């Protein structure tokens, strides 16, 4: 049995994420995510040209986990529709639509300091803190 990211015994991250996606697909779209408005009440976004590029680095294991998630998602939806770009933009949409909840959760944590780019362990701890803030925001 593997150890999950939170230090407990559990299944592989990709398997866990695929299972969670499958469970969520059976529930209403807002299940598990608190938003200030329901999806149907949100303001419809005007389609815009995607002309901004952002770059960031992944570890080899993160890259493998993301590729496996995308593969499993496409398998579960019987398509090849999802790629990394769509997945990241969906996460950005979730973050911006839940901005108030994320900021409220961040305020409870207090001051954070970004670690040095040369300290992988400190970077991992910092990212873990951010992940918990976002996770807490979605559970409010």
C-alpha positions in Angstrom: 0.0 0.0 0.0 1.3 3.5 -0.9 1.5 6.5 1.3 -0.7 9.4 0.1 0.4 13.0 -0.1 -1.1 13.7 3.3 1.0 11.0 5.0 -1.6 8.3 5.3 -1.8 4.9 3.7 -3.9 4.9 0.6 -4.1 4.4 -3.1 -2.0 6.1 -5.8 -2.8 9.7 -6.3 -3.9 9.2 -9.9 -6.2 6.3 -8.9 -7.7 8.4 -6.0 -8.3 11.4 -8.3 -9.9 9.2 -11.0 -12.1 7.6 -8.3 -13.1 11.0 -6.9 -13.9 12.3 -10.4 -16.0 9.3 -11.1 -17.9 9.7 -7.7 -18.4 13.4 -8.4 -19.7 12.7 -11.9 -22.6 10.9 -10.3 -23.5 13.8 -8.0 -24.8 17.3 -8.9 -22.1 19.6 -10.3 -21.7 21.6 -7.1 -21.3 18.6 -4.8 -18.4 19.1 -2.4 -17.7 22.6 -3.6 -19.2 25.6 -1.9 -19.6 28.6 -4.2 -21.1 32.0 -3.8 -23.6 31.2 -6.5 -24.9 28.1 -8.1 -23.5 27.2 -11.5 -26.7 28.2 -13.3 -26.7 31.6 -11.6 -23.1 32.5 -12.4 -22.5 35.1 -15.0 -21.8 33.5 -18.4 -18.3 34.4 -19.4 -17.8 36.0 -22.8 -15.5 33.8 -24.8 -12.1 35.4 -25.1 -9.0 34.7 -27.2 -6.4 32.8 -25.2 -3.3 34.9 -25.8 -1.5 34.7 -22.4 1.1 32.0 -21.8 2.3 30.9 -18.4 5.1 28.6 -17.7 5.9 26.5 -14.7 7.9 23.4 -13.8 6.7 20.0 -12.7 8.6 17.2 -11.2 8.8 14.0 -13.1 6.4 12.3 -10.7 3.9 15.2 -10.9 4.1 15.1 -14.7 3.4 11.4 -14.6 0.5 11.8 -12.2 -1.1 14.5 -14.3 -0.7 12.5 -17.5 -2.3 9.5 -15.8 -5.2 11.7 -14.5 -5.7 13.0 -18.0 -5.6 9.5 -19.5 -8.0 8.1 -16.9 -10.4 11.1 -17.3 -10.4 10.5 -21.1 -11.0 6.8 -20.6 -13.9 7.4 -18.2 -15.5 9.9 -20.5 -14.8 7.8 -23.6 -13.0 10.6 -25.3 -9.7 12.3 -25.9 -11.1 15.7 -25.0 -9.0 16.6 -21.9 -5.5 17.8 -22.2 -3.3 19.6 -19.7 -4.3 23.0 -21.0 -8.0 22.4 -20.4 -7.3 20.8 -17.0 -5.3 23.8 -15.8 -7.8 26.3 -17.2 -10.6 24.4 -15.4 -8.6 24.7 -12.1 -8.1 28.4 -12.8 -11.8 28.8 -13.3 -12.6 27.0 -10.0 -10.1 29.3 -8.2 -11.5 32.5 -9.7 -15.1 31.5 -9.1 -14.3 30.7 -5.5 -12.0 33.6 -4.8 -13.8 34.8 -1.7 -13.7 31.4 -0.1 -10.0 31.0 -0.9 -9.1 34.4 0.5 -11.2 33.7 3.6 -9.3 30.4 4.2 -5.9 32.2 3.5 -6.7 34.8 6.1 -7.0 32.1 8.7 -3.5 30.9 7.9 -1.8 34.3 8.3 1.5 35.3 6.9 3.3 33.1 4.4 6.8 33.4 3.0 7.7 32.0 -0.4 10.7 29.6 -0.1 13.9 29.8 -2.0 13.9 28.1 -5.5 16.9 26.1 -4.2 15.1 24.4 -1.3 12.8 21.6 -2.7 11.7 20.5 0.8 10.6 24.0 1.7 8.9 24.5 -1.6 7.0 21.3 -1.1 5.9 22.4 2.3 4.8 25.8 1.0 2.8 24.1 -1.9 1.2 21.8 0.7 0.1 24.8 2.7 -1.4 26.4 -0.4 -3.2 23.1 -1.3 -4.7 22.9 2.2 -5.9 26.5 2.0 -7.6 25.8 -1.3 -9.0 22.5 -0.1 -10.4 24.1 3.0 -12.0 26.9 0.9 -13.9 24.3 -1.1 -15.1 22.6 2.1 -16.4 25.7 3.8 
